[in-house]
Amino acid sequence: MTAEIILFWLFAFLTCAGAILVAASQNVVRMAFSLVLTLGSTAVLFLLLGADFVGATQLLVYVGGTLVLLVFGVMLTATGPFTRIKSSPADAILSGLIGVVFLFIVASTVTAVDWDGGNGVAQKIAVGSHAKAVSGGFNPAEQGNTTRPLGLSFLSLRADRDLKLSLPAESPSETNTTPVVPGSPAGETGNTSPPRSSAPLSAGYLLPFEIVSVHLLVVLVGAAYLARTKRRTTT
């Protein structure tokens, strides 16, 4: 077991632990700090998976912006001591059922995804794309590493589905080995474009990313609701 795998499982555990603390805590400030732990650990997971830009955006936008705004908004506008959130047994049962449903959805997704990428096809494509980018003067470590399957998925391209559809019958390492001949028509020797499939491309992770953005909007609305000033009633 390598150090990268150990760090991955460590921060995955911290992510889940912080999420549980957010749901179990009854203090708004403690919820916010637990959410900092969850979102920060998620950013580290993105960095470990090679999605440097997504990890940095996670830290800047969610941890560095939204949560700090939420905490300071609640602390500066509160007129008294923080009150605990009271919930009835019916609310606890309803939230528990919703949590079980989401857990089932996540577990079914984990078991349904081909994590090997079609017998290593996605990994070979990623390695080939990385080598081609470096040979073309692009440094993924400095300019953003989006050549791994996770980075490609945020570009609306699934490496385990879309890129495998465009591969010919031979091995990916044997593809595009003939140099390009200037002026050669398509289909003759020198054309390095692999045959494309007519199957539609998948949406990658753009839809979940947009759903997360909607959740962020809900968080901002909730923070504004909690930090609102109470109207004085005149009798």
Buried (B, 14 or more C-beta within 10 A) or exposed (E): EEEEEEBBEEBBEBBEBBBEBBEEBEEBBBBBBBBBBBBBBBBBBBBBBBBBBBBBEBBEBBBBEBBEBBBEBBEEEBEEEEEEEEEEEEEEEEEEEEEEEEEEEEEEEEEEEEEEBBEEBBBBBBBBBBEEBEEEEEEBEEEBBBBBBBBBBBEBBBBBBBBBBBBEEEEBEEBBEEEEEEEEEEEEEBBEEBEEEEEEBBBBBBEEBEEEEEEEEEBBEEBEEEBEEEEEEEE
